[in-house]
Amino acid sequence: MTTDQHPLGSPFSATSTAEDVMADLDLSGVTAVVTGGYSGLGLETTRGLAAAGARVIVPARRPGTARAAVGDLPGCEVVPMDLADLGSVRAAAARIRGSVARLDLLMAVAGVMATPERRVGPGWESQLATNHFGHFALTCELYPLLAAADGARVVVNSSSGHSLTDIRRPDPHFRTGYDKWLAYGQSKTANALFAVHLDVLGRGDGVRAFALHPGKIITGLQREMTLREQIDRGWVDEHGHVIGADFKTPSQGAATGLWAATSPLLQGRGGLYLEDCDIARVAAPTEPMDNGGVREYAIAPRAAAQLWALTATTTTFDLAAPPGPAGA
């Protein structure tokens, strides 16, 4: 288990907004990539970074929609990319490498949730492929830029949904029967484990990684769910208005990721799971999901290394060593 997985006593909380976290920060000269940076939590993240002066690159499956969403924000640009298509990921990364000398922040915010059964690539389960494989490949392709920065951070949106299941090692692609919630939960566990091992591999180059639960928020992430499903779960009323307890606004949902990207309290730390703008505690195996915290299996170093090896073999992507000092 990651031994530093204990709350720090952050000055921010579950009710803090993106504006609270970013107040008075100057990110001039910082370059960030934000996947999903044109809708929901991703758009709030892009707005927060851009308002602080960062250059923000937004890889987008719908580039026209993305340009309409971020076009008025200073220092923002859109690169076409589909996380479920690793060829598209490779092409987007090549474009980014051709336009910047270093990358200070990589924010993996995009994702899908509870989708009908779909197969992508050579038959991969689509939630695992989109949420984990796509971000794994993008990070590997951009790693030389991260290593060229002075203290880069990679921030990966996981979810309390990771508590639904560990990695299903005998059948990660649900070939013996599909369950959309277990598939989502597995992809979120994969996100958390990815950050754990990326931090191990990257810390020598000053690259630190974090995973997080942004909180419960109604955004476009629920687009594959029917209104009836959301009503039955107590999330919204029959008009689609949020009524669930402890739901956050999109700005509050983006706050933890922005805190992970910028907080000096995390200097010298990494491989941690965060929530409510602090380091999360480790949850007991039988605790309800809504109690918060992170399951031990989602931060286990050995499991993280095993998943990394499996993903590298499956996708044929892996970390590329930087070619030399920045500008070489």
N, C-alpha and C positions, 0 to 999 in steps of 0.2 A: 504494500500500500504506500502511497505517497505520504511521507511523514509530515509534510507541511500543510496537510489538508485540514486546517483549522481557521475559523474566522479571525480576522485581524482587528476588528473594531473600526471599520471604515467610517468616514464621516457621512457617507451616503447610505441609502436604505432602499427598501422595496418601493417607496413612493417617490424616490428621486427621478427626475426627468433627464433627458438628454441635455437640455439646456442647463440644468443644475450641474451636471458633471463637467460640461465643457466651458462653463463660465470662466472668463479671463484667461483661457488657454490660447497660446499662440503656436500654431502648427505651420507657420510659414516655412517653406523648404521641405516639408514632409510629403512623401508620395504614398498614397494608399490605393489598394485594390479592394473593392467591396462587391462581392458577388450578391446578386439580388438587390443591388443598391438603388433600384428605381421603384420599389413598391414596399409597403408595409414597414417592417423594422429596418430593412435595408435602406429604404429612402430616408428614414429618420437618421440612420447612421451616416449616410452620405451628406445630409444637410448639416449635421453636427460637425463633421470633419471639414466640410467646405467653409462653413461659417468661421471656423478657427484658422482658415488660411491654407489648408492642405490642398494639394492636387489630388483629385479622386478619379480613378479609372473604374468604370462600371462595366464588367462583362455582362452581356444580356442576351437571353434567348430571343427576346422581342426587341431588337435594337431601336425600331421606330418608336415604340411605346416608351422605351427608356429615355430616348432623346427628348421626347415631349415632357417627361417627368423631371429631368435634371437639367434641361437646356438653359434655364435661367439661373442656375447655381454657378458661382464663380469657380473656375479651375476644374470643371468636371468634363469628362469625355466618356464616350461609350464605345465598347469593343464587342462585336458579335460573338456569342459563345453559348453553346448548349452543354450543360454539365453532363447530360446523359449520353453525349457523343464525344468519346475521347479524342477523336480526330479533330473535332471542333475545339476542344480544350487545348490541344497542342497548337493549333493555328492561332488561337487567341493569345496564348502565352508567347508565341513567337512575335506577334505584333507588339505586345507589351515590352518584351525584351529589346525590341528595336527602337523603342521610344523613350525609355528611361534607363539611367545608369545604375540606379539602386531602388529598392523598395523597402520602405520603413514599416508599413502595416499591410497585412493581408487579412481581410475580414471575410470569413466564410459564413455569410448570412443566408444565402439562398437555400431553399429546400422544398420538399414536397411532403405531404402527410396523408396517411390513410387513403391511399389511392387504390382504385381497382387493380387487379392483377395485370401487370404489363411486363413485357420482356424487352430488353434493349441489348445492343451489342450481340454477343454470341449466346444470348438467352439469359442474361443476368436479370435478377429481380430489380425492378426499376427504382424502388426507394433506396436500396443499398447502393445502386449504381449512381444515382443522382446525388444523394446526400453525402456519401462517403467516397466512392471511387472517383467521381468528378473532382471533388475538392482535393483528394490525394494527388491526382494527376496534375492539377493546376499548381499545387504547392511544389511538387517535385520539379516541374518545368520552370517555376519562378525562383527556385531556391538560390541560384547564383546571385540574383538581385537582392534577396533577403540577406545573404551572407555579406554582400558588399556594403550594406547599411551599417550604421553604428547603433547596434541594439535593436534590431527589428523584432516585431511581435506578430505572431499569427494567432488570431482569435477565431474560434470555431463555435458556431451556435449548435449546441446539443439541445437537450430538453429533459424535463423530468420524466418524459416518456421512456427514457433509457431504463427506468425501473421495471418496464414491462418484460424485458428479457435480456439475458446475456447474449453474446454471439452464438448463433446456432451452428456450431462447427460441423455437425454431421450433414446439415442441410441449409446452408445460409441463403440459398436461392428459392426455398420453399417449393421444391420439385415434388414433394409428397403431399402438398395441400397448402393453400394460401390463406393467410390471415393478415388483413391489412394493418391491424394494430400491432401485431407482433413484428411485422416487417418494418413498420415505422420505428418501433422501439429498438430493434436490432440496429437500424441505421444510426440512431442517436447514441447508442452504446459505442458504435464504431467511431462516431465523431469524437467522443470523449477519449477513447483509447488512442486514437490518432494523435491527439494533442499531447498525450503522455509520452509517446515514443518520439514524436517529432522534437519535443523538448530535449530528450536525451541526445538525439543525433545532432541537434542544432546548437546546443548551448556553447560548444567550443567556438562557434562562429558568431556568438552573440545573438543567436536567434532563439527566442523563447516563445513558448506556445501555451495557450489556455483554451479550455472549453467552458461553456456556460449554459445555464438555463435562463432564458430571458424573462420567464414568467408566463402567465396565462394571458394571452392577448388574442382578440379576434382581428385577423387580417386576411389577406388573400390566401394564407396558408390553408385555410379551411375550405378552399374552393371546390374540392372534390367531395365534400360532405353535403348531404341534403340539409335543408332547413329543419326538417323533422328530426334528424339525428342530433343536431345542435340543441334543439328544444328538449329532446329526451335526456340529454346530458346536463340540462340545467344551465347551459351557457347563454342562451338568448331566449327572448319571448317570441310570440308568433309573428311579430313585426321585424324580427332580426335585431332588436335592441339588446345590448349586453346586460344580463341580469346576474351572471355568475359571481359568486363571492370571490374576492381577491383578484379579480381581473385587472390588468394594467391597461393604460393607454399605450398606443404605439411608441410615444416618446419615452414613457417609463420602461417599456420593453427594450428599447435600444440603449438604455442607460448603462446596463451592466457591460455590454460589449464595448461601449465607448470608455467606460472606466477601465476595463481590461487593457484597452489600447493605450491609455494615457496615464494611468495612476502611478505616481512615484512609489507608492506603497508596494507595488509589485516588482520594483527594480531588484534584479538578482534572483527572482523567483520564476517558476514556470512549471509546466506539467500539472497544473491545478485546475480544478473544476470550481466555477464561480456561480453565485446567484445573489440577487438583490444587492449588487455593487459591493460584494465582499467574497471572501473565500467560503465555500460551502462546508458544512460539517459532513462527516460520514454518517449515512443513515443505516439503521439496523435493517437486516434483510426482510423483516416482516412489517416494517412501517408502511403506512399508506403513502401513495405517491404524493398527495397534496401536502404532506408534512415537510417536504423539501429535503435537501441534502443529496448526497451522491452515494450510489451503491458501490461497495468496495470492488466489485468485479469490473466496474467501469473506469477504475483508476489503477488497476493492478499492473505493475510494470511488465511482468512476464507475459500476461495476456496481451498487453499492448505490443510487445515485440513480436509475438506470434501473429497478431492481426496484421502488423506491418509487413511481415514476410509473406503472408498469404496474399495480401493486396498487391504487393509488388510483383509477385509471380502471376497473379491473375490478370493484372492490367498491363504488365511489362513496363511500368513506370517505376522510377526510384530516384532518390536524391542525386542530383548532379553536383559534383564538386565545383566550386567557383573557379573561373579560369585564372584568377590572380587578383591582386589589389584592384579596387575600383578605378576604372579608367585605363587599366593595363591592356 
